[in-house]
Amino acid sequence: MSANQAKFAPAWLVEPKDVNHIDSKIWPAGLTRSAAGDISLAGVPVGQLAAQYGTPLMLIDQDDFFARGEKVKSAFEKAAATIGSSAKIYFAGKSLLTTEIVKWIDQLGLNLDVSTGGELALALSGGISPDRIGLHGNNKSLYEIGRAVTANVGAIVIDSEIEIERIASVAGAQDKIQPVRIRVNSGVHAYTHEYLATAREDQKFGIAISDVPALVAKIRSHSHLKFLGLHSHIGSQIFAIEGFVESVRRLIPLHKQLLEGGEAPELNIGGGFGINYTSADQAPAIEVFADQISNEVAKLCGEAGIAVPVLCFEPGRVISGPAGITVYNVGTIKDVQLSEDGVTGIRKYISIDGGMSDNARPSLYSADYSPILASRSSAAKPALSRVVGKHCESGDIVVRNCFLPEDVNPNDLVAVAATGAYCHSLASNYNYVTRPAIVAVKGGNAQLILRAETEADMFARDPGYSEDKTG
Ligand SMILES: Cc1ncc(COP(=O)(O)O)c(C=O)c1O
């Protein structure tokens, strides 16, 4: 990178030797570039999928999703078995959920974590057994609690004192015993973006450690509630294993204290395992998380003289994130002259046909992503670029810092890596832009698992809307 370009790029961004290179660290395993230069996913040309389903388009490499799901499951199960226990894995549905994905989770033998009545409805409709569903949420409505108890979900995570009575009374009215966990605000800083760190003291989730024993006693006093154990989720996109280790150090003494008053068979340590979004990221392998967390639990339980509980985890992004890519069509392109401290440079602004409505993470969390030119290869030099959306916000950025070939043209396709998690699930209709289709690709075949939203879908709630026939 020239000194001028370096002035306008973050230190981690390295100019690629080959702009056509596909870094296996960030792209799904099934992504390949043909000799002709275009890219395919699981044997299907991405250009063909874009023509068939339109852009923006979210593609999921189904084998890659399954491979990640199996890897996560086996890593945690093996680590737990090594310390004489077992593990239960809940896929965090908030990262990406459709009925087809519920079926995949079922086939993978994973459990499913949902956080609203809507996610619960989709999970049930996808056919997973309700006892494998866990319901979260800091403000579950009575309706959501009722729905969960009626459906016989396997666990409800209590997030505040008021929920104890609410869940107990619904379960009592149905003469059921509802298994519950209690979410602890352990005060651990998860070394991640502030908005993603959910176990610090000054935030809305969970119950302070000091308040937990009294609330667990209250739970245990209800014959229609069964206490499963503690729950903690310290944040998302975490690379530092120390955050989990510290969380466990705070949870085990509390867990031991609770054992004095009754059973607490499980300990839920949450999700948040980070993934690579750029070539500069160095996410630890999931086995490293699994081993170090389990070993710490075993050590602390040994010291405390208690049995190791069943360990529960709630990974989302690490399964769904890297399996997904988003394909966009390039529209306008501008070379913007930059000048700072007497240094000048150019940043290429490449506008694509989506943006913060299909990927809010860069604007919400300053998240980084990586793009490639998908419709062809290029012999042009790498140009310092920014991939931006079509929304009326200057913060509508999909990839803030990247290199794309200097000759990117309107109508080229650009693909963005690792968009499987928290992109579609956070999608909006901002500026009345419709949300993309999701297509699963496997062994040369494509399956539409969520069709693209139409204007008719989008405006269906507006009683005065009539279709514009001029377009
Ligand atoms: C309670 C809870 N569990 C699990 C997750 C999944 O996190 P991730 O997708 O980063 O693994 C989240 C995400 O926010 C969460 O809030």
The ligand as a Gaussian input file, in Angstrom:
#p B3LYP/6-31G(d) Opt

LIG

0 1
 C      -28.373000     -14.787000      25.665000
 C      -27.624000     -14.982000      24.412000
 N      -27.155000     -16.205000      24.129000
 C      -26.469000     -16.445000      22.994000
 C      -26.220000     -15.434000      22.085000
 C      -25.458000     -15.779000      20.844000
 O      -24.293000     -15.055000      20.675000
 P      -23.323000     -15.398000      19.471000
 O      -24.134000     -15.425000      18.246000
 O      -22.341000     -14.271000      19.473000
 O      -22.697000     -16.717000      19.773000
 C      -26.676000     -14.148000      22.338000
 C      -26.413000     -13.065000      21.399000
 O      -26.579000     -11.925000      21.593000
 C      -27.406000     -13.910000      23.533000
 O      -27.904000     -12.719000      23.820000

